[in-house]
């Protein structure tokens, strides 16, 4: 978010509402987070035989474990995107345009 202060300031100076900026920052962060979670899940399924030797009391394709971990990671991603998005809506366009 700090790297895009100038970009956000220009958008707000051109008339973007706070909700538009919030949605844009949230979407950009969530796409990256969802892509990482997806790649991680695919890697976990691919490496399941190696992982199964390290886990005790968990079956190799335990759906509940994958669901809990995926849900937790999505909540963490949402929180990690929400805080910068909220801060981006409070950027003053004049200060952001002077920022370099």
Phi and psi in degrees as a GROMACS rama.xvg file:
@    title "Ramachandran Plot"
@    xaxis  label "Phi"
@    yaxis  label "Psi"
@TYPE xy
-65.2649  -31.2459  UNK-2
-74.0135  -20.8958  UNK-3
-105.72  18.7669  UNK-4
-59.7954  -44.5506  UNK-5
-63.5615  -44.1932  UNK-6
-60.2628  -44.106  UNK-7
-67.2803  -39.9724  UNK-8
-60.7299  -40.7279  UNK-9
-64.3567  -44.3505  UNK-10
-60.4644  -43.2731  UNK-11
-69.3547  -35.2281  UNK-12
-66.9952  -28.6461  UNK-13
-85.8629  -0.24491  UNK-14
113.22  8.20144  UNK-15
-69.5185  136.732  UNK-16
-81.0643  163.572  UNK-17
-59.6147  -37.3394  UNK-18
-64.9387  -35.3124  UNK-19
-67.2326  -42.5507  UNK-20
-65.4028  -43.4487  UNK-21
-57.9189  -48.0123  UNK-22
-63.4864  -41.1906  UNK-23
-63.8738  -48.1978  UNK-24
-66.8249  -41.9763  UNK-25
-62.4286  -42.7561  UNK-26
-65.3434  -45.1248  UNK-27
-61.4772  -44.4755  UNK-28
-69.511  -38.2699  UNK-29
-70.7863  -33.2532  UNK-30
-63.863  -44.4626  UNK-31
-64.4082  -43.3567  UNK-32
-63.7233  -43.4774  UNK-33
-65.837  -36.7646  UNK-34
-64.7818  -42.8839  UNK-35
-64.3738  -41.1448  UNK-36
-64.9236  -41.5894  UNK-37
-62.4612  -45.0153  UNK-38
-64.0661  -38.4454  UNK-39
-64.9453  -40.0666  UNK-40
-66.2833  -43.2069  UNK-41
-62.6701  -40.4494  UNK-42
-65.6833  -37.9601  UNK-43
-65.4622  -41.6037  UNK-44
-64.9561  -38.6699  UNK-45
-68.2129  -33.1153  UNK-46
-101.66  21.0983  UNK-47
-59.7813  -36.401  UNK-48
-67.1586  -36.9516  UNK-49
-70.8895  -39.26  UNK-50
-69.9123  -34.322  UNK-51
-62.3233  -27.5469  UNK-52
-71.6785  -23.0117  UNK-53
-92.974  -18.6989  UNK-54
-99.6605  136.039  UNK-55
-113.478  130.003  UNK-56
81.093  11.6495  UNK-57
-124.479  129.689  UNK-58
-72.7155  161.035  UNK-59
-66.5662  -32.0242  UNK-60
-119.347  52.078  UNK-61
-76.6741  107.132  UNK-62
-65.817  -36.037  UNK-63
-65.3104  -37.0295  UNK-64
-65.8908  -45.0259  UNK-65
-63.8264  -39.0244  UNK-66
-66.3398  -43.0306  UNK-67
-66.291  -44.9812  UNK-68
-65.8242  -43.1024  UNK-69
-63.5209  -44.5268  UNK-70
-62.4855  -42.1247  UNK-71
-63.8703  -43.8506  UNK-72
-65.3858  -36.0083  UNK-73
-66.3431  -38.9364  UNK-74
-65.6597  -40.569  UNK-75
-65.0807  -40.6335  UNK-76
-63.0768  -41.8022  UNK-77
-62.8249  -43.1924  UNK-78
-66.0359  -41.6558  UNK-79
-67.0539  -24.15  UNK-80
-91.0375  -29.8247  UNK-81
-66.4686  -44.5032  UNK-82
-63.8434  -48.0938  UNK-83
-66.2816  -32.8196  UNK-84
-66.1658  -40.4795  UNK-85
-65.6334  -39.0084  UNK-86
-67.7362  -33.2208  UNK-87
-66.839  -29.3427  UNK-88
-71.7432  -15.4121  UNK-89
-99.2568  10.1227  UNK-90
-71.47  130.785  UNK-91
-82.4418  122.107  UNK-92
-58.5987  -37.7431  UNK-93
-65.7565  -42.9475  UNK-94
-67.8273  -39.5696  UNK-95
-67.234  -35.1879  UNK-96
-71.4026  -29.8176  UNK-97
-80.0472  -19.5873  UNK-98
-69.1782  128.364  UNK-99
